[in-house]
Amino acid sequence: METLTSQSYTTDSVISADGTKIGFRKLGKGPGLILLHGGMQTSKNLMRLAAVLSDAFTLYVPDQRGRGLSGPHGSHYGLSKACEDMRALLDKTGAAYVFGLSSGRLFPFSPP
């Protein structure tokens, strides 16, 4: 099985509505797809899936607040802040698709 190296993806970030940095990994080509990890994970947990999908999609794999490439949870962190983070990611990337694993799927946002 092919291993994913740091040269296989780039990193970038977006600033959420409250000023928190949300970092993500980007790889692949094609329509944009955001892969969002679950509660006890980081973006690294979804990188093998991203690598498999990278021939068909441009993958954006963010770290939720308090993990990996992103800033701290901050005060009053909850679902509304997570939705603001997702909105910032969607606005920056233009991704048309979102896949959330476990608690990463609980975002009641409306598409752009």
ABEGO torsion letter per residue (X at the ends): XBBBBAAABBBBBBBBAAGBBBBBBBBEBEBBBBBBBBAABBAAAAAAAAAAAAAABBBBBBBBBGBEABBBAEBGBBAAAAAAAAAAAAAAAGBABBBBBEAAAABBBBBX
